[in-house]
Amino acid sequence: MTIMHHYEYSLSRLLVWTIAILATLLGVAGAAVTETEPMIVASLEVKLNSNIPEGGVDKEVNEDGEEIHCEDWAAMGECKKNPRFMLEYCAGSCSATASKVVIHVYEGEDVGVAAFRFAEEYSSSFESTTETQESVMKVAQAMQEVLEEQNYEPPKELTHCGKRQCSAGKLWKRAEEMRKADMHDDAGADLIRALLKTGIEVDFIERCKRSLQWAFGSIQRQREREKKEAIEEAKLEVRKEEERAAMDEAFKRKEEYEGDLLKFGVKIQDSIAEHAANGSTASSASIGADGTVETEINNDVEDLILDVKRTFVGAGPKGGNCSEVFQLTKKVRPSDKTTEILLIEARCHEMMGDHKSALSAAGRLVQKAASYTPWVNDSPRMIAVTLGANAAMQLGLSQNALSFYQTVLKFDPEQQKTRKQYRGLKKVVKLMDKADEQIEKGYNKAASAFVDDCLSAMRGLDVDSPLFRSKIQLKQCTILSGMGKYDEALANCDSAVEQRAGNDSVSAESLKEAYLVRGEALLLDMDYDEAVQDFRMAFDMIPENEDHMQEKRELNQKLQQTRRQQEMWNGGGKDMQYNENTGYPDGRPPQRDHAKILQLPIDLDERSKEIKCAWLKKQFKVLVRKFHPDKYKGNKKRAARKFKEVKEAKEIISKAWNC
């Protein structure tokens, strides 16, 4: 059943109202009530316009006889930009294009809540807070009449103070308490309820109106803060997209790098085939660092080097059999190692995740092959430059990485690719140094900004490998988790772990580092189940030998401590105190900081019941919307866990506070 009423108000420079009140009785057939879509008790259709009369007509020409395009101008917003002209000539079009809004009263609300929500959403349509206030009170009065006709009874927690209905004075006092607790929505709703009371003094009305104007301003500032937060969230999503694109680019550069190494392997195979075709007594030709041919005259050394080559490309031009390669290269004197052998050594160290040895081998190659001849991009010595710079950055030795490029530019200043890489890497190193400096000072926010800039500056550089990017992501994860930004922190940690766990060339030490960093971030986010798993993975990667016993012992203590926290958080454990015979058939109840889960103010215990319950309702609404599994854009498993914990925390605190 639908009831419609019409009200008209006509005051100078105020709204011209056409209000259609659509009151839907509770219990209407087919009305679906869900947690996210509460039942509508009543609706109010409001035409937002000032100075626009009903029933106006458009004129065809102006006083100069020129044709007027009222509909087009009204659609372009001229009614608001040039109200005097448009009201005189295009009143009909302005009336037709006047924005109409519908204000709802939902089940569990009252007129105060609905009227203040209207003020929040449409205050920008009014020229001043005074006009907003008068318009809101007109809406409130109209809506109250409808609710009274329906005999709708709002929740007593909104309208009663104790067992009796709140007086205007008590409503004002409660509004002041809410204002001091930064609960501006509830304060404004109470002031509207107070102003709807009859028989109150003029001075009290003025005091309530002043407080209501202040509430409008406060809620506007609060919405501006929320808007800034939404902008930051949008920026975060953009950064995530940029990070995904950057990771794709890094993989493409890695493929190009692997392609150069594949060409090197093919040339090795060709040199082996050429040696076989020419006979074993002939001198072997090898590829020089600059792509030219080197000739080896010592037959014994030649045979040994040939064995190294055969072993390396035995599984294909990509290279492999590195353990056997190292056994053979140990027999070759350092002075007899050609650039080919040094590159094979460096590549094998890289494939096995030994960045320190890879850096050393690449450095020896570049030093041996340095000359003033042009440094060709896909030549062995240029491959060694890229390999060495990558290894140095993995080890955090940025100056060593720069020295590779400096060597190239010293001998070949016109090497354009190297010049570009050198300038880009200098910028990255500078940003990383600034980030570390801010971390030491404890300025995590500033450090996070520098790390973001660093990730952006890395795009297009050879050192921007997925593995090095994961190193920066772990640093960012630590910074953001320290700032309490667990969503963004864990997104960085997850990406880093994924990159390292999915790469066969990553050492156990590097993968262990990733699990440890993520485990610490998970602890701060109170995700003890996942933290235990990560610490266990890291523990299993520590070698069982005397050199690592101390590290293994310390991590085991960390793991056991986290397990105890996990048991307390989850509950369910049975002992002498908690079992079927003592009234705890499900074991020990979960021991959780429910106020922390709901992100409630730390001083809330000192406040009144009304303020506690208002905060509880507000935070529950915010967090349930944030972590709803169907809407959460991050880790769905984490969202489901958070969603469940928030609902359980709200239920427990509601009972404790009798909300």
PyMOL commands that set and color helices and strands:
alter all, ss='L'
color gray80, all
select helices_A, chain A and resi 70-75+78-81+83-89+91-97+111-125+129-150+156-159+168-180+184-195+202-278+299-312+322-329+334-336+339-351+355-369+380-394+398-411+416-441+444-458+466-482+486-501+508-524+528-540+546-570+580-582+594-597+604-606+609-626+636-657
alter helices_A, ss='H'
color red, helices_A
select strands_A, chain A and resi 2-3+6-7+19-24+40-48+99-106+160-161+164-165+284-287+293-296
alter strands_A, ss='S'
color yellow, strands_A
deselect
rebuild
show_as cartoon
